[in-house]
């Protein structure tokens, strides 16, 4: 009997998708270490360019929103597992809102 860990991606990415730019945080599942943080244009072409060569496939979490339908399709076409999450309606105070974007991708 196996625990399924062989099928689990080694890397997980948080992708905070904005209208013009998206922010990426790539984490190694084994060590918990942040392997990459960066910014890319929010376009299908930029997403393909960044993720088509990422092998083996990774798990990518994105927030549900305007761009999530096309973004999830593009990322899945690149061979990755995509999780689309809906945030709670009342995220928190304005102080927490200032940190929201940075923490969304982690």
NORRA-V809205 format. One record per helix or strand. SS is the DSSP state (h for helix, s for strand). FROM is the first residue (numbers start at 1). TO is the last residue. If there is no record, write none. Layout:
ss->[SS;SS]
from->[FROM;FROM]
to->[TO;TO]
This chain:
ss->[h;s;s;s;h;s;h;s;h]
from->[5;11;21;34;44;59;68;81;94]
to->[7;17;28;41;51;63;77;85;104]
